[in-house]
Amino acid sequence: MKKKSLAIALLSLLPLGAAHAQTSVQIYGIADASIGIEDNDAPGEDRRTVISSGTQSTSRIGFRGTEDLGNGLKALFNIEAGVALDTGAGDAAGTFQRRAVVGLQGSFGTITIGREYSPIAAVAQSADPLGHGFYGSTLTGFGAGRQTRRLSNSVNYKSEALSGFTVLAAYSAGERQTSDPSGSLVGAAVEYKNGPLYLGAGYQQTERLATGDDKELTVGAGYTFGAFDLRAAYMEADPEGANNEYKFTTVGGVFTAGPNKFYASLHQQKLETGAKGNGFSLAYSYALSKRTNLYSSYAHVRNNGRAAFGVASAGGSFAPPVTALGADPSVFNVGVRHSF
């Protein structure tokens, strides 16, 4: 009886809400694989048959959880690893390179620390006609000399929605000690969602060189009416230096009819050097259930004599060799995706 009374007394000393804290942890993922035909149109090279992972959505496994701290405050974490289903290996350097964060969430919004998606990545995803998957999606606008999608060593903030507006901000520390500039990135984005309407804009700046900063800009829009979902995005990256500016523009949409989804987009890529590539993408998805679907996609790029542009999907990119100027690549895939 004395032990029971002592336990009750100790519990009464805990902070309000601590005795009622609840923790939930979830294991989730996506398995996506396809068989495809790639033709880079380079002189002396033939088309090839490939098995690819993540054509519609990157194959992954992740762990996320929250703990209710009381008074509307929650602790959260998320670690997520990409998986290459064609080989069984990790899809990039770093086991949990897709996302690795811990943070707090409350009425003030959400703050995370770690490896996180950049503010402009949210705009690029929401404004993507291809659903941020398939070849030719806005993922084409990310990479070396283009925009920055994920931020290591970062502190990030996302506000709660207010009258349809959401604000995102991030600081990624370059962590340089003996050289200047710091390599640090600062970015922000604003999104507006009101019923069928979406608008978004984001800007990022990196202290990459002593002579100047790298600059990145993304704007996007979308509107849903009935079975049609129209999207458009403009992405611009301007690394410090001459003739480095890169632009990616896309417009298109999705038509949904029961378990069927039809995707289409037009896209253009340009460099300040005069290189230009015009392309289009078509895709079809059939839902076998809420978690499993079959899909097929085709993308083609027509480059001018100064360009060797390709296209990117959720699982990777495909392009001619940089020396094959004027080559017109195309890629066709048929695959299956399962989420869990």
Sequence and secondary structure as in RCSB ss.txt:
>XXXX:A:sequence
MKKKSLAIALLSLLPLGAAHAQTSVQIYGIADASIGIEDNDAPGEDRRTVISSGTQSTSRIGFRGTEDLGNGLKA
LFNIEAGVALDTGAGDAAGTFQRRAVVGLQGSFGTITIGREYSPIAAVAQSADPLGHGFYGSTLTGFGAGRQTRR
LSNSVNYKSEALSGFTVLAAYSAGERQTSDPSGSLVGAAVEYKNGPLYLGAGYQQTERLATGDDKELTVGAGYTF
GAFDLRAAYMEADPEGANNEYKFTTVGGVFTAGPNKFYASLHQQKLETGAKGNGFSLAYSYALSKRTNLYSSYAH
VRNNGRAAFGVASAGGSFAPPVTALGADPSVFNVGVRHSF
>XXXX:A:secstr
 HHHHHHHHHHHTS TTGGG  EEEEEEEEEEEEEEEEE   TT   EEEEEE SSS  EEEEEEEEEEETTEEE
EEEEEEEB TTTSSBSSSSTT SEEEEEEEETTEEEEEEEEE HHHHHHHHT TTTT STTSGGGGBSTTSB  E
EEEEEEEE   BTTEEEEEEEE    SSSSS   EEEEEEEEEETTEEEEEEEEEEEEETTEEEEEEEEEEEEEE
TTEEEEEEEEEEE SSTT  EEEEEEEEEEEETTEEEEEEEEEEEETTS EEEEEEEEEEEESSSSEEEEEEEEE
EEE TT    EE SS EE   TT TT   EEEEEEEEEE 
